Amino acid sequence: MKQDKFHGRVHHTGRICNAPGCDEPGEFRAPGGRPSGFDGPGDYRWFCLEHVRQFNSGYDFFAGMTPEEILAAQSPIAGWESQTRAFRPDAGIDQAPRWNDFADPLEAIQQRARARRADAMHRQEAARRGISPVERRSYEVLGLDLDADRKALRSRYSELVRRYHPDRNGGDRSYEGRLQEVVEAYNHLRSTTAFA
């Protein structure tokens, strides 16, 4: 199908204009009916140039809406009410920042850039010290500096076990996955040459 710049005309669609009694080719797309609860364009109708102009002159996006619905649809943040995965509190540094935590969007972008820069520096320092990516991840899970010694490793491990173990935190079992990560990281690091 060929499309030109003239008002979105699509040539040779094989459609006839949807206007009653018109036999001209339907080369211009117009929004059709939207099912209830569907937030999208719905089915399209196809018109000739004359009838698409008539349709556009009388089209009202807000037809059938209450004043409150119209105001909500005109809001600059319409459609952003729900939190997407990238904006959740548990989003990683590779995800978008949680914009609501910042008064200025540039601050959010700046913090994300700082976090990425710090992560890159941490990776470079780990590589310089001969620390593998798996070991580096273990340091991150335990929240240890790269120059931590065996005493710091044991101390941090004990602190995190007390925090996450159900027998020590009042029976809260929601941290069991985190506890398992801590135990695995500790077992991995204590067997490395840095902590021998």
C-alpha positions in Angstrom: 0.0 0.0 0.0 1.3 3.4 -0.9 0.9 6.2 1.6 1.4 9.9 0.8 1.7 12.9 3.0 -1.7 14.4 1.9 -3.8 14.1 5.1 -2.7 10.5 5.7 -4.2 9.2 2.5 -3.6 5.5 1.9 -4.0 4.6 -1.8 -5.4 1.4 -3.2 -6.8 -0.1 0.0 -9.7 -1.6 -1.8 -12.1 0.0 0.7 -15.1 2.0 -0.2 -16.0 5.2 1.7 -18.1 4.4 4.9 -20.3 7.4 4.3 -23.8 6.2 3.3 -24.3 6.4 -0.5 -20.7 7.3 -1.3 -18.9 5.0 -3.8 -15.5 6.9 -3.6 -12.4 4.9 -2.4 -12.0 5.0 1.4 -8.5 6.3 1.6 -8.6 8.2 4.9 -8.8 6.5 8.3 -11.0 7.8 11.1 -11.6 6.5 14.6 -14.5 4.1 14.9 -16.5 3.0 17.9 -14.6 2.1 21.1 -15.9 -0.8 23.2 -16.8 0.1 26.8 -13.7 0.0 29.1 -11.3 -0.2 26.1 -8.7 2.5 26.1 -7.6 2.5 22.5 -8.6 3.6 19.0 -11.1 0.8 18.5 -12.1 -0.1 14.9 -11.3 2.3 12.1 -13.6 3.7 9.5 -12.5 4.7 6.1 -13.7 7.7 4.2 -13.0 9.6 1.0 -11.5 13.1 1.4 -14.8 15.0 1.4 -16.4 12.8 4.1 -13.3 12.5 6.3 -13.3 16.3 6.4 -16.9 16.3 7.5 -16.2 13.6 10.1 -13.2 15.6 11.5 -15.2 18.8 11.7 -17.8 17.2 13.9 -15.6 14.7 15.9 -15.7 15.1 19.7 -13.3 12.9 21.6 -15.0 13.8 24.8 -18.5 12.9 23.7 -20.3 10.9 26.4 -17.9 11.8 29.1 -18.7 13.4 32.4 -17.0 16.7 33.3 -14.8 14.8 35.8 -13.8 12.3 33.1 -13.0 15.1 30.7 -10.8 16.9 33.3 -9.0 13.6 34.1 -8.4 13.0 30.3 -7.0 16.5 29.9 -4.6 16.1 32.7 -0.9 16.1 31.7 -0.4 12.9 33.7 -3.4 11.1 32.3 -2.5 7.4 31.9 0.3 7.6 34.5 -1.8 6.7 37.5 -0.6 3.1 37.8 3.0 2.3 38.7 4.9 0.4 36.1 7.6 -2.1 36.9 10.4 0.4 36.2 9.0 2.8 38.7 8.5 0.4 41.6 10.6 0.8 44.7 12.5 -2.5 43.9 13.5 -1.4 40.5 17.2 -1.8 39.8 19.6 0.9 38.8 19.2 -0.1 35.1 15.5 0.8 35.4 14.0 4.3 35.2 13.9 6.3 38.5 10.8 6.7 40.6 9.8 10.2 39.4 7.5 10.9 42.4 10.5 10.8 44.7 11.9 13.9 43.1 10.7 17.5 42.7 12.7 18.0 39.5 12.9 15.3 36.9 16.5 16.3 36.2 17.4 15.3 39.8 16.1 11.9 39.1 18.1 11.6 35.9 21.2 12.9 37.7 20.8 10.4 40.6 20.4 7.5 38.1 23.6 8.7 36.2 25.5 8.8 39.5 24.3 5.3 40.4 25.5 4.0 37.1 28.8 5.8 37.4 29.3 4.4 40.9 28.4 0.9 39.6 30.9 1.2 36.8 33.6 2.4 39.1 32.8 -0.5 41.5 33.1 -3.0 38.6 36.4 -1.5 37.5 37.9 -1.6 41.0 36.7 -5.2 41.4 38.4 -6.1 38.1 41.6 -4.3 39.1 41.7 -6.4 42.3 41.0 -9.6 40.4 37.5 -10.1 41.9 35.2 -12.1 39.6 31.7 -10.9 38.8 30.2 -13.6 41.0 32.4 -12.5 43.9 31.5 -8.8 43.3 27.8 -9.8 43.4 28.4 -11.5 46.7 30.0 -8.3 48.1 27.0 -6.3 46.9 24.5 -8.8 48.5 26.3 -8.4 51.8 26.9 -4.7 51.4 30.6 -5.0 51.9 33.4 -2.8 50.7 35.9 -4.5 48.4 38.7 -4.1 51.0 36.7 -5.8 53.8 38.5 -8.4 55.9 37.4 -11.7 57.4 36.2 -10.0 60.6 34.0 -7.6 58.6 32.6 -10.4 56.6 31.6 -12.4 59.7 30.2 -9.3 61.4 28.1 -8.3 58.4 26.9 -11.9 57.9 25.8 -12.1 61.5 24.0 -8.8 61.3 22.1 -9.7 58.1 21.1 -13.2 59.5 19.7 -11.6 62.6 17.7 -9.2 60.4 16.3 -11.7 57.9 16.0 -15.0 59.8 12.4 -15.7 60.9 13.6 -17.0 64.3 15.2 -13.6 65.0 12.8 -11.1 63.4 9.6 -12.1 65.0 8.6 -14.8 62.6 8.5 -12.7 59.5 9.1 -15.2 56.6 8.9 -12.6 53.9 12.7 -12.2 53.9 13.5 -15.9 53.3 14.7 -15.3 49.7 16.9 -12.4 50.9 18.3 -14.6 53.7 19.2 -17.4 51.2 21.0 -14.8 49.0 23.0 -13.7 52.1 23.9 -17.2 53.1 25.0 -18.1 49.6 27.1 -14.9 49.3 28.8 -15.5 52.6 29.6 -19.2 51.8 31.0 -18.1 48.5 33.2 -15.3 49.9 34.5 -17.1 52.9 36.0 -19.8 50.6 37.8 -17.2 48.4 41.5 -16.3 48.8 40.7 -12.8 50.0 39.1 -14.2 53.1 41.3 -17.2 53.7 
